[in-house]
């Protein structure tokens, strides 16, 4: 995995994506590089808005940073037919070990809430 230093961002920094409402049918969704979230539009902002649609299991605000990329896969939207998956380290108050989320912006698929997370409640 490529690595770079980025400052932590907060879910309160971005508007959530409205279509992220259902729990993922696959327990590995977003949590394993082979089952990445596909936010589409080659949009870094969509990646952050996706994470900002989530909260911890008790509604905790998330803090996150991109830590690198991995897991190349075939895609007509990628460079020379190959796309990559970005890796985000996610944490929240009370979490002992950060969780990695795998998100690609090259392709678009239905968006779900990964197991262990909830939908962010906007007040």
Order of alpha helices (4+ residues) and beta strands (2+ residues): beta-beta-alpha-beta-beta-beta-beta-beta
